[in-house]
Structure formats: structure tokens, C-alpha cells
Amino acid sequence: MPDHVHLLVEVPEGVSLGAFVQHFKQLSSHALKQKTGSEVWQISYYDHILRNEESILDVARYIWDNPVRKGLVSDRAEYAFSGPRDLLGS
């Protein structure tokens, strides 16, 4: 998405989600700033921990369909930043 990102990650036992997000934002910010010359991340973030009754595939579909809902593409497989590519048709 041009103005936000959705990540579906599994954080191993004993690893802090906050530490993961901080590391992700630090690495991606450095690379993006070199390309664009501007800051890309806000200070905070929103997270949602999946409950046992929530389907990972349903959440992935919601994320994959976001560019379709926003009118960026007509099919989720057309969006270059979606993945994994072999599951998009699911």
C-alpha cells in the first residue's frame, strides 16, 4: 500500500514483537531513506495478535485484498508487493 504496510509475522517464543518491529523499521527506513530521501515511518504502530479461532489464511486474504479494495489493482495477484506468490490464488 502506498501509505501503510501490513505484516503477518510469527514471532518466536521469547522474542519481543516491539523489538521485531523496531528492527524492521530501522532496516527498512535506512534503505528507503537512501532511495527516497525522506522519513517513512511514524513513531508508533498498531498490532493485532491472532487468537486461536482466527484463521491465518483469512487474515492473509484480508491483507492481500487491501490493494483491490483501494482500487490499486483489480486482482490481488497484480499487486507487486503481495506474497507469497504461490498462495495468492487461495
Secondary structure per residue as TSV (DSSP state, phi and psi in degrees):
chain	resnum	aa	ss	phi	psi
A	1	M	-	360.0	143.6
A	2	P	-	-67.1	-25.0
A	3	D	S	-120.3	3.1
A	4	H	-	-164.2	171.6
A	5	V	-	-134.6	143.4
A	6	H	-	-112.4	131.9
A	7	L	-	-124.5	134.7
A	8	L	-	-114.2	104.8
A	9	V	-	-127.9	152.8
A	10	E	-	-109.0	118.6
A	11	V	-	-97.1	122.8
A	12	P	-	-60.9	153.9
A	13	E	T	-51.7	133.2
A	14	G	T	87.2	-4.1
A	15	V	-	-103.6	134.6
A	16	S	-	-80.3	130.5
A	17	L	H	-60.6	-40.4
A	18	G	H	-59.5	-41.0
A	19	A	H	-67.0	-39.9
A	20	F	H	-61.0	-49.1
A	21	V	H	-62.6	-43.1
A	22	Q	H	-59.3	-45.2
A	23	H	H	-65.6	-44.4
A	24	F	H	-59.1	-48.2
A	25	K	H	-66.1	-36.6
A	26	Q	H	-64.6	-49.2
A	27	L	H	-65.6	-47.0
A	28	S	H	-70.4	-34.5
A	29	S	H	-62.4	-43.6
A	30	H	H	-60.6	-47.8
A	31	A	H	-65.4	-43.5
A	32	L	H	-69.2	-35.6
A	33	K	H	-66.2	-35.6
A	34	Q	H	-65.2	-35.2
A	35	K	H	-80.1	-42.3
A	36	T	H	-104.0	-23.0
A	37	G	S	79.2	7.4
A	38	S	S	-129.9	160.9
A	39	E	-	-70.9	145.9
A	40	V	-	-120.7	-20.5
A	41	W	-	-109.9	143.9
A	42	Q	-	-79.0	165.8
A	43	I	S	-68.2	-40.1
A	44	S	-	-101.6	-176.9
A	45	Y	-	-155.6	163.9
A	46	Y	-	-109.7	132.9
A	47	D	-	-126.6	158.0
A	48	H	-	-142.2	118.7
A	49	I	-	-89.4	127.3
A	50	L	-	-69.2	138.0
A	51	R	-	-89.0	163.8
A	52	N	T	-55.6	-34.7
A	53	E	T	-81.7	-6.3
A	54	E	S	-87.8	134.3
A	55	S	-	-84.9	126.5
A	56	I	H	-61.2	-40.5
A	57	L	H	-64.5	-38.1
A	58	D	H	-63.3	-41.2
A	59	V	H	-66.1	-41.8
A	60	A	H	-61.3	-42.3
A	61	R	H	-61.8	-41.9
A	62	Y	H	-58.2	-46.1
A	63	I	H	-64.1	-47.2
A	64	W	H	-62.8	-32.7
A	65	D	H	-83.6	-7.2
A	66	N	H	-56.2	-47.9
A	67	P	H	-63.6	-28.7
A	68	V	H	-69.5	-47.1
A	69	R	H	-60.4	-33.9
A	70	K	T	-82.7	-3.2
A	71	G	T	77.9	17.4
A	72	L	S	-78.8	-30.8
A	73	V	-	-144.7	164.1
A	74	S	S	-96.1	-16.5
A	75	D	S	-139.1	138.4
A	76	R	G	-56.6	-31.0
A	77	A	G	-70.2	-16.6
A	78	E	G	-77.0	-20.1
A	79	Y	-	-79.2	119.3
A	80	A	T	-63.7	-22.6
A	81	F	T	-101.4	10.0
A	82	S	-	-90.8	155.2
A	83	G	-	-178.1	176.0
A	84	P	-	-70.6	140.8
A	85	R	G	-57.7	-35.0
A	86	D	G	-71.5	-14.7
A	87	L	G	-104.1	-6.3
A	88	L	T	-61.3	-29.0
A	89	G	T	-78.1	-8.2
A	90	S	-	-65.3	360.0
